[in-house]
Amino acid sequence: MKRNRRVKILATLGPSSSDPAIIEKLHRAGADVFRINMSHTDHARLNALVEMIRGVEEKVGRPIGILADLQGPKLRVGTFAEDSAMLENGATFTLDSDTAAGDVTRVHLPHREILEALEPGHRLLVDDGKIRLRVTSCDKTHAVTVVEVGGKISNRKGVSVPDTEIPVGALTDKDRKDLDAALAAGADWIALSFIQRADDLAEVRKVTRGKAGIMAKIEKPQAIERLPEIIDLSDALMVARGDLGVEMPLEQVPGLQKQIVRACRRAGKPVVVATQMLESMITSPVPTRAEVSDVATAVFEGADAVMLSAESAAGKFPVEAVETMDRIACQVEQDPTYRGIIQAQRPEPEPTGSDAIAAAARQIAETLNLAAVVCYTTSGTTGFRAARERPAVPIIVISPVLSTARRLAIAWGLHCVVSDDARDESDMVNRACQISYQEELAKPGQRIITTAGVPFGTPGSTNMLRIAFVGSEGRGGI
């Protein structure tokens, strides 16, 4: 089964998509990677979902990626004596370390690290920014604020502190347990929430030890300020527009999305655009015109993947949402302006052998109108480099490592096939031609270009290009 598009689709699993039949329908409709949100999933359910996905993978014969999304630190106010209070604009409101129930003048803030880090002038955004407070004075136990935007505040509503760098890591105790469980279950990607600095990735890197890729979710202003370092230390990024739009002015998010997508492409790191892409399809079988344009924009920008959250996890039309996203992406990639936009954003290759080979393979394939670029890879690096080039022809990635093929499922344009590594140069050409033919990406008489590394089976040694004819029944000939 091959896709008719290059951009990949992530679908979040949840109450609407938690049985094998629906997961299979989602995959056949276009989902390449499944996201498991650990905010709403216990370890028993995690293991059950992974088992279902692997069952679908075996049935369809295609590697499927799994992303475990860690919750991250959830900051919330305490409780109120009457469950809520109405805050008026201009009123004084205090957040403190007193555990007593709150009222219209104060509430408990059960996060000492926030109280210790706040400074006069800093903002606190409550309930996804519906209420805005600004600190007028503070110490380690109190923060006195003025209500700039009032409204109803109720028990345990979330708090965002966009101006404040909290001196704690992005991993909570729950996240550490969830991380261990996700790795034990065989997740291919770990998404880290609410990171503020590159150091937040270090602890996860120590635990994963290469067992899974690390995806940094960009949703805080502090992460934007340190974007180059975060890209450098992560394996992929997610533009988490929901929380990013709470902590930063909404009008800045579209520009930041473009900046992040282009920065990731320059670095050769996959980037996912997420949150509210087809939000209305939670309750409607068709999206709004604006949502269609939003998905199309991400595809035009060259994002590696677009993501569905509640649309596929809790919506009434999970399969229809994936089908809709698939149709939008296919249409965009057939648009006459698409290739020009993708080519205009192509970065110069890095001064490494792998990058030079990937760039040369793309140029040769386009110049000679070859049927496909075929990459052999063990670690996956060659596949990511090929995807960075965004060639006009299909990319087939052959790997002897199933976990590598699953991880590469998130990258732009990669059609992953698990096969034994080549024994020698002749076997490399024959295997590449046979797989191109079997996967219906090349016909007899067409030519392909193959990249590989000598000696075979050595990670990071890509140093060879070969052009080959696809013979009858997929036999290869140089």
Buried (B, 14 or more C-beta within 10 A) or exposed (E): EEBEBBBBBBBBBBEBBBEBEBBBBBBBBBBBBBBBBBEBBEBEBBBBBBEBBBEBBEEEEBBBBBBBBBBBBBBBBBBBEEEBBEBEEEBEBBBBBBEEBBEBEBBBBBBEEBBBBBEEEBBBBBBEBBBBBBBEEBEEEBBBBBBEBBBEBBBEBBBBBBBBEBEBBBBBEBBBEBBEBBBEBBBBBBBBBBBBBBBBBEBBBEBBEEBBBBBBBBBBBBBBEBBEBBBEBBBBBBBBBEBBBBBBEEEEBEEBBBEBBBBBBBBBBBBBBBBBBBBBBBEBEEBEEEBBEBBBBBBBBBBBBBBBBBBBBBBEBBBBBBBBBBBBBBBBBEEEEBBEBBEEBBBEBBEEEBBBBBBBBBEBBBEEEBBBBBBBBBBBBBBBBBBBBBBBBBBBBBBBBBBBBBBBBBBBBBBBBBBEBBEEBEBBBBBBBBBBBEBEBBEEEBBBBBBBBBEBBEBBBBBBBBBBBBBEEBBBEE
